[in-house]
């Protein structure tokens, strides 16, 4: 049992499980009569009504409007996911589809886009893939080009053939020759190391006495420091299938839908959620207001980190209504993360 979860006896757990599964399946409030007709249950409608009253008192289910039936609350979904859920196996046909779809593109950018589109296509929800964290890439080459007004264009190439461009403002002018010398020095010093390692080395070098370094080394380290001081941008996630959520009747309130699509457009909340999962072990699930973002109060996130050489470099997942088929979505997210890591490594 998870901390702060209600204590339920076996009968209450059984009825909660049946109620949540039935509501996820057909989207209609579940009444005691409907549950009493389930084969093998062997409980009267009166007994079921008493148990449902207890479940409602504990905040696990509630009655929408004037309906006689009950639907799960976010607390009820959380109890169900943590303690009652039976996860389905991913079918052989789907596994083959995952392998071929993710691997069929030679470029990492397209592999990541394929993973997002595939998650969306199979779940009929929104798929999201956070691009690999920049510091996890390995340094291949850096070049500097002088621009006007003491600005420098930085061209950083990592060993996955990705090119990152950035303009930085300098405190003093540099000639093309000085910039070339600095680039040559950094390329010889850092080739093959991860950007995370390089940032650590640069921080150490900048803290040490500069008497040990000639002016070229000082300038080069300063240029490298400015070049690598960049965080994730809104282009660092790939979203697919957002419009699928317009078909979910739980999310069809116009104001809620508008706030949701504004959040999709800005992407910051999604990125922060994915960042929170970077150090997680396996699948993580945020249900309703657990995300901390009001726009996602009616949604659930199912996420999993993907790794290369046992290092987590990004997170992917599925966004959908709280009434989602968790038993199917969770293993799909998990297996996609594993295949994506393998594809990026190869």
N, C-alpha and C positions, 0 to 999 in steps of 0.2 A: 504494500500500500504506500502511495506517495504521501509526503508530508502535507498536512492541512486538508486532506481529502476526507469526506464523510465516511463513517464506518457503516457498511451495509451488510446485512446477512445474505446468505446464498440466494434466497428467494427474491430479495430486492434487486440484487445484482442481475439475476436471470431476467427479471421483468424489465429492468432498465436497458439491458443489452437488446432484448427483443424490440422494445419501443424505439430505441435509437436506430437500429437496423431497418425497421419498417419505415420510419420517417425518412431516413436517407434514401430508401428505395422509391417511395412514392410521393413524398413531399406533402402528405396530408396529416393533420393532427391525428394522433392515435388514441382511440378510446378503449375502455376496459372490455367491451364486448368483442372488439376486433382482436385483442390479445387473447381473450378466453377461447377463441376459436383456433388458436395455433395448435397444431398436432403435438401431442405428448406433454403439454403443459399441465393439464389436470388441475386447474384452479378455477374456482367460480368467479363470476364477474364481481361479486361482492368482495371477495378476498382481494382481487386485483385492484378494485377501487380503493381499498384500505391501504394497500402497498403504494399505489400511485399517490395517494394523499400524503403519505410519509415522504416519498421522493420529492414531492412538490414543496413540502415544508422544509426540506434540506436544501432547496434551491437547485435541484438537479433537473427538474422539468417544470414547465409552466403551461397555463392555458391561454392561448392567443385569443384575444377578443372574447366573444361569447361562445366559442366552440366548446363542445363537451369533451373533445380530445385534448391530448397533451403533446407538447413538443420539447425537445431537449433545450436546456439553457447552455451557455458556454461552459459553465461548471459541469453540467451533465456530459457534454462532449469530451471535456478533459478527463473525467473519470472513465468514460468509455474507452478513449484512446489509450490511457495509461494502464488500465486494469482489465478491460473486457474484450478488447479488439482481437479478432483472429485475422491475421494478415494473409492474403492470398499469395500463391506463388505466381511468378511471371511465366506465362506460357512459352513453349519452345518457339512458336512462330514469332512472338513478340521479341524474344531474345535475338533471333536471327535478324529481325528488322533493325533492332538497335545496333547490332554489330555492323551491318552493311551501311546503314544510314549515317552513322557517326564517322565511319572510317573512309567513306567514299570521296571525301574532299582532301586535296593535298595541303591546303592552307589552314592554319590554326583558326583564323577568324571564321572561316566557313564551317569548320568542325563545330565551333561553339554555337554558331547560328543554327546549325542543323540540330544540335542537342536541344536548344530552346524550342524550335519548331516541332520537333518530335514529341517532346513532353506535352506541348499544347495540343497537337493532333491526336494523341492517344487518349489523353484525359478529357479533352474537350473543355479545358480550362485555360488559364494563362500560364505559359512557361517562361521562366526567367533564368538566365545564366549570367553570373558575375564573371567578367573577364579576369584572367589571371592577374593577381596583384603584381604591379610592376616590379617591386623589389625582389620577386621570386625569379624573374628572368635573369639570364646570364649576359654579362657584358660582352659584346663583340667588337664594337667600334664606336668612336665618337668623333664628330667633326664640328668645327666652329666656323661660321661665316659672318664677317662683319657687316652690320647694317648701319643706317644713319642714326644720329643722336645717341651714340655710345650703346647701341643695342647689338646683341649677338644672337644669331640663329643657331640653336643647338640641334644637331642631327644625331640621335642615338640609335644605334642598331643593336638589337639583341640576337642571341643565337637561334631564336626561332624565326628569324628573318623578318621580324616586325620592326618598323621604323617609327620612331617617336620624334616629333618636331616640337621645339619650344623656343620662344623668343624671351631672352632675359635682358634686364637692364643692368649695365655695368657702371661702377663708380668712376671708372677712368677709361679712356679710349685704348683699344688694342689694334695693332696693325694686323693685316692678314698674315704676315710672317710670324708674329708672336702667337697668334691663334693656332697656326699650323704646328708650331713647336710645342705648344701646350697639348694639342690633340695627340701628337706623336708620343709625348711623355706619358699621357694617361693611357693610351692604347697599349704601350709596352708594359705599363705597371699593372693594369687591371684585367687584361684579356682572360676570359674564361671564368671570372669570379661573378658571383651573384651580386645584383645591385644592392641587396641588403648588406652583404659583406663589405662592399665598397663604401656604402654610407657610414658604416661603423669605422672603417679605416680612416676615412676622411675626417670624421669627428675627432678621432685620436690625433691625427696629424695637426689639425687646427688648434688643438689644445696644447700641443707640445711647443717648446720654444722655437721661434722662427729662425733663430741663429743657425740651426742645423740645416736650413733649407735655403737654396739660392732663390733668386727672384723668379726664375722660370717655374720652379717647383711651387712656390707660394701662389703665383698666378694660376697655375694649372689646377691646383687643389681648390682654390677659390672658385674657379669656373666650374669644376666638377660638382662642388657643393651646391652652387646655385642651380645647376642643371638637374640635379636629382631631388631638389626640394619641391616636388609636385605630388599632390595627392590624387585620389581617384576623381574622375569627372563624371558627368552624367552620361558620357558615352561609354562608360565602363561596364554597362550591363546590356544584355540583349533580351528584349521582351517580345514574346510572340503570343498571338491569340487573345489579346485583351478583349476583343469584341465578343469572344465566346461568353463572357460574363454577363453580357446584355441578355442572354437567353436564360439566365438563372433567375427565377421569379423572386427569390429572396433578396435580390440586389436591384430590383426594378424601380424602387423609389427614385424619383428624378433627382432630388437633391443629393441623396447618397451616391447615386451613379455619377453625378457631376463631380463630386468631391473625389470619388474613386479615380476617375479618369484624369483629373487634375494631378493626383498623386502619381499616376502612371507617367504623365507627361514630365513632371519634375524629377521623378525617380529617386530623390534624395532619401525618402523614408525607406524605400525598398533596399537601397544600397546600405543604409545603416543596419537594417535587419540582417542582410547577408553578412555584413562585417561581424555582427554579433555571433554568427554561426561559424566563423573561421576556425576557432579553436575548439569547436564542439566535436564530440566523438560520435559519428554516425548521424542518423536522421534526427532533425529537430522540428517541432511542430508548435506554431503560435496560433492560438484559437481566439478569434474575436479581439477584444481589447487587450489581450496579452501582448500584442505587437507594440502597444504604446502610441499608435497613430490613429487618430479618430477616423480618418478616411477609411481605415481597414477594419473598423469595428465589426462589420458584417462578414468579414473574410477570415479564412485560415491560410497560413503559409506552411507548406511542407518542404523542408530544405535538407540538403546533404552536402558536405564538403567533397571536393574532388582533389585527388593527390597525384603527384608525380614524384617517383623515387622517395616515397614515404613522407613527402612534404606537402602540406595543404597549400594549394595555390589559388583556390577559388571556391565559390559556393553556387549551387544551382537549386532550383525548386519549382514548385507549382503554387499558384495563387488561385483560390476559388472561394465559393461561399462556405460558411461553416458546415452547411449540409452537403459535404462532399463524401465520396466513397473512399474513406481513409484506408480501408483494407486493400484497395487496388492502387491508390495513389502513392502510398508510402513505399511499397516495393519497387514501383516504377521509378520514383525519384532516386532511390538507393542504387538501383542497377544502372541508371543513366550516369550517375556520378562515377561509378566504377569503370564503365566503358569509356567515358570521356577522359578520365585520367590515363587509361591505357592508350587511347588514340593520340592524345597529346604527347605522350612519351615516345610513341613510335614515329 
